[in-house]
Amino acid sequence: MAEEPSAKRHRVELHRKETLEIVCTSEPDKADKVISMLWRKACGQHHRIVGVGVHYTTEDEPPQMAAVLQLCLDELCLVYHIAAATK
């Protein structure tokens, strides 16, 4: 994935010399693009490692809303800052 000003891309080296690619964005179009990549990647695999995390707003009163979505498949992770998303 090409480096884009609105989507920061990080490569993190893990144990055993494996790398993890992390894409951070608050742009819905960029998040959709990475989700499409993850979906295509998942369709061709029999064994999948999938991780999902959601962080919510810290408001004391409802409605609490999702602030950050983390979605990972194997070595590709999306961190989507929903609370800061542009329209």
C-alpha positions, 0 to 999 in steps of 0.5 A, a space after each residue: 500500500 502506497 504511503 498517503 498523507 491521510 493514512 500513516 503506515 508503520 512497519 513493526 518488527 516482531 519476534 522471529 523477524 516477522 513484521 506487522 504492517 499498521 495503517 492508521 487513518 481517520 478517513 473513511 475512504 482509506 479505512 474502506 480501502 484497507 478493509 477491502 484488502 483485509 477481506 480479499 486476503 481472508 477469502 483465500 485462506 483456510 487458517 485465519 488469525 483475526 483480531 478486532 478491538 473497539 474503544 469507546 468514547 469516555 462520556 459518562 452518559 449514553 450514548 457511548 460511541 465507538 471512537 477507535 476500531 482496530 481490525 487485524 488479519 495476519 500481518 496487516 492491521 487497520 487502526 481507524 479513528 472513527 471519532 476524528 473521521 472526516 466526511 
